[in-house]
């Protein structure tokens, strides 16, 4: 019985190896969103407002996301692979698109929490950071090129 279970779990792990990074990204986004949610709750209402019921929703969301990623991967790999091969060279396109959708949902939730606490838009702050970094890099390149 032990050998059977070990073989079954090993086979399942081997089957899901191609989507392991996608599952980990979705799980990381959920954990990060949970952190932002707890941070928002603590800043607004204190630690007494943090409830286990709301935190248990994280488990449900994790299982839903991971389960959906696995089902889409299996359908795409074993049913839709031939159809997509005619149109694109991207492997696991539907699985990647669904994972991107999950990530965008979590980032939107993080942005809302951040805005409620700080009053600033997380997207705008990120793009301002990127713009400033580009300016610094470009100015550094111009200075270096002028010295040469």
PyMOL commands that set and color helices and strands:
alter all, ss='L'
color gray80, all
select helices_A, chain A and resi 2-45+47-49+52-78+81-85+93-118+122-147
alter helices_A, ss='H'
color red, helices_A
deselect
rebuild
show_as cartoon
